[in-house]
Amino acid sequence: MEPGDAVAFHYGVLHGTRGEELHQRRRAFSLRLLGDNARYIERAGPTSPPFTGHGMKTGEHLREDWFPIIFKR
């Protein structure tokens, strides 16, 4: 890896790019890491990415077939 190959964002922080960089196309792999206490909650508006047809109800643990466990203590 080289400097700039990996970037970490927090959902509570607004982020973007300068206008002159918009013409550059990049491929990206997006990974979202959650704690073992994460639960599903219904909210207004679209999600990113959109998760449709998941069948989860508010308060339930996230589905492991959609959100696999990569490390368990």
C-alpha positions in Angstrom: 0.0 0.0 0.0 1.0 3.6 -0.6 -0.1 6.7 1.2 -3.6 7.5 0.2 -4.6 3.9 -0.8 -6.8 3.5 2.3 -9.1 6.1 3.8 -11.3 5.7 6.9 -14.5 7.7 7.3 -16.9 8.0 10.2 -20.6 8.2 9.4 -21.0 11.3 11.6 -18.5 13.3 9.5 -19.4 15.0 6.2 -16.7 14.3 3.5 -16.2 15.0 -0.1 -13.6 16.0 -2.8 -12.4 19.1 -4.5 -14.2 19.9 -7.8 -11.1 19.4 -10.0 -10.8 15.8 -8.9 -14.3 14.8 -9.9 -13.2 13.8 -13.5 -10.8 11.2 -12.1 -12.4 7.7 -11.8 -11.3 5.3 -9.2 -12.3 1.8 -8.2 -13.0 1.3 -4.6 -13.8 -1.4 -2.1 -16.1 -0.3 0.7 -16.0 -2.1 4.0 -18.2 -1.2 7.0 -17.1 -2.6 10.4 -19.6 -2.8 13.2 -19.4 -3.9 16.8 -21.0 -7.0 18.2 -23.6 -4.9 19.8 -24.9 -3.5 16.5 -28.7 -3.8 16.0 -31.0 -3.0 13.1 -33.2 0.1 13.3 -35.7 1.4 10.9 -35.1 4.9 9.7 -36.6 7.3 7.2 -35.0 7.7 3.8 -32.7 5.6 1.7 -29.6 3.8 3.0 -26.2 3.6 1.4 -26.0 1.1 -0.1 -29.7 0.2 -0.3 -30.5 -3.0 1.6 -33.9 -4.0 0.4 -35.8 -7.2 1.3 -33.6 -8.0 4.4 -36.6 -8.9 6.7 -34.9 -7.5 9.8 -37.0 -5.9 12.5 -36.0 -3.0 14.8 -33.8 -4.2 17.7 -32.7 -7.4 16.0 -29.0 -8.4 15.5 -27.9 -7.8 11.9 -28.2 -10.9 9.6 -24.9 -12.8 9.5 -25.5 -13.9 5.9 -25.6 -10.2 4.9 -23.2 -8.8 7.5 -20.6 -11.6 8.1 -18.6 -11.9 11.3 -14.9 -11.5 10.5 -13.6 -11.6 14.0 -15.0 -13.1 17.2 -13.5 -12.8 20.6 
